[in-house]
Amino acid sequence: MTYGGDDRGRRMPPSGRPRRHQPAQMMPLPGRGSSPYDERTTPMGHGGAERRPGPPPRRPEPPARRPMDDGRPPRRRKRWGFGKVLLTLLTVFVVFLAGVWVYLEFSINRVDALADYSGRPVAAEGTNWLIVGSDSRDGLTPEEQEKLVTGDSKAAGGGKRTDTIMVAHVPDNSTKPTLLSLPRDSQVAIPGHGKNKINAAFSIGGPTLLAQTVEGATGLRIDHYAEIGFGGFAKIVDAIGGVHMCVEKPMEDTMTGIKIEPGCQDLQGPQALGFVRMRHSAATPRSDLDRVANQRKFIGALVSEIGSPGTLLNPFSLFPLLSTAPDALTMDSGDHVHNLVGLALAMRGISSGGVVTTTVPVTSGSAENWDKTKSKLLFDALKNDTEIPDSAILT
């Protein structure tokens, strides 16, 4: 059966037979993958042609790299915390101390002052230092001698003598350290040279004979030796800007002409040297006994000044001191910087009464002869690290 119209001759199904509808074909949505209908249907208009996958999506281009860029995100610059700054400063300080330590260890003058000999006293309790102040003018120019009012070597009899002889005893227990003065005019036996003033031993045989003479006279074994001369003493005082001292009475030495006004003041090198040497003055009626007492006072003030923060933390004081000390100081060849530091720490209490300061008991103001009974009490106490009896202390 045919239909008229514009069917163009297409045959239509006979009437009475149900018309079968072809399932609708699904068009894939853009951007989606295969559909579950792909295997059963063919896209319209493709005439059953094989479905080809489209090109892969285009990836975005990475941003252009800057020169020397490795592609990693830039690192954050770390800030230094307080702990790291403190650790750095501490490290620098330790390195500085180590450098100073090595410099002093290899720069300080050395001498073989302590030697073994037959009959030398055995080591007892504590540690003993022999501290010597030399009156040698060697190395001083005429201008420096005039400034320091030292006089020349010929006028002093030539050679080297000792204006200051002290024994510093550092105990091994809780008793106080002791700074003991030996008057330079003390008559003692000098090995191989009979009896003479104790300071003559230094002039005759230098540090070695002086140490042996002190050991024989006191019965104390000397463990360490330190010596400082006129010029070195004055330079150390000047390096730290002077030493603060309170002078009770006007001081004028009739021999040297040095004058020191009363009152609290900073003594500079020449004045400081005059203060520790002065004995021909109305302010020093006991002559050498007053002189050695002034020497102990000044050493106490000097040690306190050197160990103060105002000196150690002030580069304008510390560096001149470090540059001056090696030439000014002479130690025994067996001594080291840590020994010197131990002595300084022990002597810090001189000004505050933490150190016993005394002179060997003598029989007269001339300080030529020692009181044998009291002297024995003094030396026995030092040997045994016991308190010195009041009767054996002479200030």
C-alpha positions in Angstrom: 0.0 0.0 0.0 1.2 3.4 -0.9 0.5 6.8 0.4 0.2 9.8 -1.6 1.8 13.0 -0.8 5.4 13.8 -0.6 6.5 10.5 0.8 8.5 10.1 -2.4 7.6 6.6 -2.8 8.6 5.4 0.6 6.7 2.3 1.7 4.9 2.5 4.8 4.2 -0.5 7.0 0.9 -2.3 6.5 -1.8 -1.2 8.7 -2.6 -3.4 11.6 1.1 -4.1 12.4 2.4 -2.1 15.3 5.0 0.3 14.4 8.4 -0.2 16.1 10.1 2.9 17.3 13.9 3.0 17.0 15.4 3.8 20.3 16.6 7.4 20.6 20.3 7.8 20.3 22.1 9.8 23.0 24.5 12.5 22.1 27.6 12.6 24.3 27.9 15.7 26.4 31.0 17.8 25.8 33.9 17.0 28.1 32.5 13.7 29.2 34.0 10.3 28.5 32.3 7.3 26.9 28.6 6.7 27.6 27.1 3.3 28.6 25.1 3.6 25.3 28.2 3.9 23.1 28.4 0.2 22.5 24.7 -0.1 21.5 24.3 3.1 19.5 26.0 4.9 16.8 26.1 8.7 16.9 23.7 10.2 14.5 25.2 11.3 11.2 28.3 9.2 11.5 27.0 6.2 9.6 28.5 3.7 12.0 32.0 5.0 11.7 34.5 4.1 14.4 34.6 6.6 17.3 38.0 8.2 17.6 39.2 9.8 20.8 39.7 13.5 20.7 43.1 15.1 21.4 44.1 15.3 25.1 43.3 18.6 26.9 46.0 21.2 26.6 48.0 21.7 29.8 48.6 25.3 30.9 52.1 26.6 30.2 54.2 27.0 33.4 55.1 30.6 34.4 58.4 31.8 32.9 61.4 31.3 35.2 63.5 34.1 36.4 67.3 33.9 35.8 69.1 31.6 38.3 65.7 30.3 39.5 65.8 26.6 40.3 62.0 26.3 40.2 61.7 25.9 44.0 59.7 28.3 46.1 61.9 31.1 47.6 63.2 30.3 51.0 62.3 32.5 53.9 65.2 34.3 55.5 65.5 33.0 59.0 65.6 35.6 61.8 68.2 35.3 64.5 66.6 34.6 67.9 67.9 35.9 71.2 69.4 32.5 72.1 71.4 32.3 68.9 72.7 35.9 69.3 73.7 35.1 72.9 75.5 31.9 71.9 77.4 33.8 69.1 78.5 36.5 71.6 79.5 33.9 74.1 81.6 32.1 71.5 83.3 35.3 70.4 84.1 36.1 74.1 85.5 32.6 74.7 87.7 32.8 71.6 88.9 36.3 72.7 89.8 35.0 76.2 91.6 32.0 74.6 93.6 34.4 72.4 94.5 36.6 75.3 95.5 33.6 77.4 97.9 32.3 74.7 99.3 35.7 74.1 100.2 36.2 77.8 101.5 32.6 78.2 104.1 33.1 75.5 104.9 36.8 76.0 105.6 37.1 79.8 109.3 37.2 80.7 110.6 34.0 82.2 113.5 33.3 84.6 114.8 30.2 86.4 114.1 31.5 89.9 113.3 28.3 91.7 115.9 25.6 91.9 116.3 22.4 93.9 119.2 22.2 96.3 120.3 20.2 99.3 118.3 21.0 102.4 115.4 22.8 100.6 112.2 23.0 102.7 109.7 20.3 101.9 106.3 21.3 100.5 103.7 21.9 103.2 100.1 23.0 103.2 99.0 25.8 100.8 100.9 27.6 98.1 103.6 30.2 98.5 104.5 33.0 96.1 107.6 35.2 96.3 106.7 38.6 95.0 109.6 41.0 94.3 109.6 44.7 93.4 113.0 45.4 91.7 114.6 48.9 91.9 116.5 48.3 88.7 116.7 51.3 86.4 117.7 49.1 83.4 115.7 49.9 80.3 114.6 53.4 81.5 115.6 56.4 79.5 117.0 59.5 81.3 113.7 61.2 80.7 111.7 58.3 82.3 114.1 58.1 85.3 113.6 61.9 85.8 109.8 61.5 85.5 109.7 58.5 88.0 112.3 60.2 90.3 114.3 57.0 90.5 117.8 58.4 90.5 120.4 56.7 88.3 122.0 53.3 88.7 125.4 54.6 89.9 123.8 56.6 92.7 121.9 53.5 93.8 125.1 51.5 93.9 124.5 49.8 90.5 123.0 46.4 89.8 119.5 45.4 90.9 118.1 45.5 94.4 114.6 44.8 95.8 112.5 47.6 97.3 109.7 45.1 97.9 109.9 41.5 99.1 106.7 39.7 99.9 105.4 36.2 100.5 101.8 35.6 99.4 100.4 32.4 101.0 97.3 30.9 99.4 95.8 28.2 101.8 94.3 24.9 100.8 91.4 25.3 103.3 89.1 28.0 104.5 91.6 30.1 106.4 92.3 33.5 105.0 95.2 34.1 102.5 98.2 36.0 103.8 100.3 38.7 102.4 103.6 38.9 104.3 106.2 41.6 104.0 109.9 40.9 104.6 111.6 44.3 105.4 114.4 44.7 102.9 117.0 45.6 105.6 116.3 42.3 107.5 119.6 40.7 108.5 119.5 37.1 107.3 121.9 34.3 106.3 122.6 34.4 102.5 123.8 31.0 101.3 127.5 31.2 100.4 127.7 34.9 101.4 127.3 35.1 105.2 124.9 37.3 106.9 123.6 40.5 105.2 120.6 42.5 104.3 118.0 40.3 102.6 117.8 42.5 99.6 121.5 42.0 99.0 120.8 38.4 97.9 119.0 39.7 94.8 121.9 42.0 94.0 124.4 39.2 94.4 122.7 36.2 92.8 119.4 37.4 91.3 116.1 35.7 91.8 117.5 32.2 92.4 119.7 33.3 95.4 116.9 35.5 96.8 114.4 32.6 96.7 116.9 30.3 98.4 117.6 33.0 101.0 113.9 33.5 101.8 113.3 29.7 102.0 116.2 29.4 104.4 115.1 32.3 106.6 111.4 31.4 106.8 111.4 27.6 106.4 108.6 28.0 103.7 109.0 26.4 100.4 108.5 28.9 97.5 106.3 27.5 94.8 106.0 30.5 92.4 107.9 33.6 91.6 106.8 37.0 90.3 108.9 40.2 89.8 108.1 43.7 88.6 110.5 46.6 88.0 110.2 50.4 88.4 109.2 51.1 84.9 106.8 48.2 84.6 105.0 49.1 87.8 104.4 52.6 86.7 103.3 51.6 83.2 100.7 49.1 84.6 99.3 51.8 86.9 99.0 54.3 83.9 97.5 51.6 81.7 94.5 51.2 83.9 94.1 55.0 84.4 95.6 55.2 87.9 94.7 53.5 91.2 92.3 55.1 93.6 93.9 55.6 97.1 92.8 57.6 100.2 95.9 59.3 101.7 95.4 60.3 105.3 98.3 62.7 105.7 100.4 64.8 103.4 103.4 62.8 102.2 106.7 64.4 101.1 109.8 62.4 100.8 112.9 64.4 101.8 115.1 62.2 99.8 113.3 62.1 96.4 111.2 65.3 96.8 108.0 63.4 95.8 104.8 65.0 97.3 101.4 63.5 97.6 98.5 65.6 98.9 96.1 64.1 101.4 92.6 62.9 100.4 91.1 60.3 98.1 92.6 60.5 94.6 93.7 58.5 91.6 97.5 58.0 91.8 99.2 57.8 88.4 102.4 56.0 87.7 105.0 58.4 89.2 102.9 59.2 92.2 102.1 55.5 92.8 105.8 54.6 92.6 106.6 57.4 95.1 103.9 56.1 97.4 105.1 52.5 97.7 108.8 53.7 98.0 108.4 56.5 100.5 110.0 56.1 103.9 111.7 59.4 104.6 108.6 61.4 105.4 106.7 62.7 108.4 103.9 60.4 107.2 106.1 57.3 107.6 107.6 57.7 111.1 108.4 53.9 111.3 110.4 54.2 108.1 110.5 50.8 106.4 107.7 49.3 108.5 105.4 52.1 107.2 106.6 51.7 103.7 105.8 48.0 103.6 102.4 48.6 105.1 101.7 51.2 102.3 102.9 48.7 99.7 100.4 46.1 100.9 97.6 48.7 100.8 98.5 49.7 97.3 98.7 46.2 96.0 95.3 45.5 97.4 93.9 48.6 95.6 95.8 47.7 92.4 94.5 44.1 92.3 90.9 45.3 92.9 91.2 47.9 90.1 92.6 45.4 87.6 89.9 42.9 88.4 87.0 45.4 88.3 84.5 45.5 85.4 85.5 49.0 84.8 88.9 47.7 83.6 88.1 44.3 82.2 85.1 45.6 80.1 86.7 48.8 79.1 88.9 48.4 75.9 90.7 51.6 76.6 92.0 50.1 79.9 92.1 46.4 79.0 94.2 46.6 75.8 96.9 48.9 77.2 97.1 46.6 80.3 97.5 43.5 78.1 100.2 45.2 76.0 102.1 46.4 79.0 101.9 43.4 81.4 104.2 41.0 79.5 107.1 43.4 79.5 106.5 44.6 83.0 106.2 41.1 84.6 108.8 38.3 85.1 107.8 34.9 86.3 109.5 31.6 87.0 110.0 29.3 84.0 107.6 26.8 85.6 104.8 29.2 86.2 101.8 29.8 83.9 99.0 32.3 83.5 96.5 30.2 85.4 98.8 30.4 88.4 98.9 34.2 88.2 95.1 34.3 87.9 94.8 32.1 91.1 97.0 34.5 93.0 95.0 37.6 91.8 91.8 35.9 92.9 93.2 35.1 96.3 94.5 38.6 96.9 91.3 40.4 95.9 90.2 40.7 99.5 93.1 42.8 100.7 91.1 46.0 100.7 88.1 44.4 102.3 89.9 42.5 105.1 89.6 39.1 103.4 93.4 38.8 103.4 95.7 38.8 106.4 98.4 41.5 105.8 101.3 41.6 108.1 105.1 42.1 108.4 107.5 39.6 109.9 107.7 40.5 113.7 110.8 42.5 114.4 112.6 43.6 117.5 113.0 47.2 116.7 111.9 50.0 114.4 114.9 49.5 112.2 113.4 46.2 111.1 116.8 44.6 110.9 116.3 41.7 113.3 113.3 39.4 113.5 111.6 38.3 116.7 112.4 34.6 116.7 109.5 33.5 118.9 106.8 35.4 117.1 108.3 34.7 113.7 108.2 31.0 114.4 104.5 31.2 115.4 103.9 33.0 112.1 105.8 30.6 109.9 104.3 27.5 111.5 100.8 28.8 111.0 101.5 29.3 107.3 103.1 25.8 107.0 100.0 24.2 108.5 97.3 26.4 107.0 96.1 27.5 110.5 95.1 31.0 111.7 98.0 33.2 112.6 98.0 34.2 116.3 97.3 37.9 116.9 100.6 38.2 118.8 102.5 37.3 115.6 100.8 39.9 113.4 102.6 43.2 112.8 100.6 45.7 110.8 
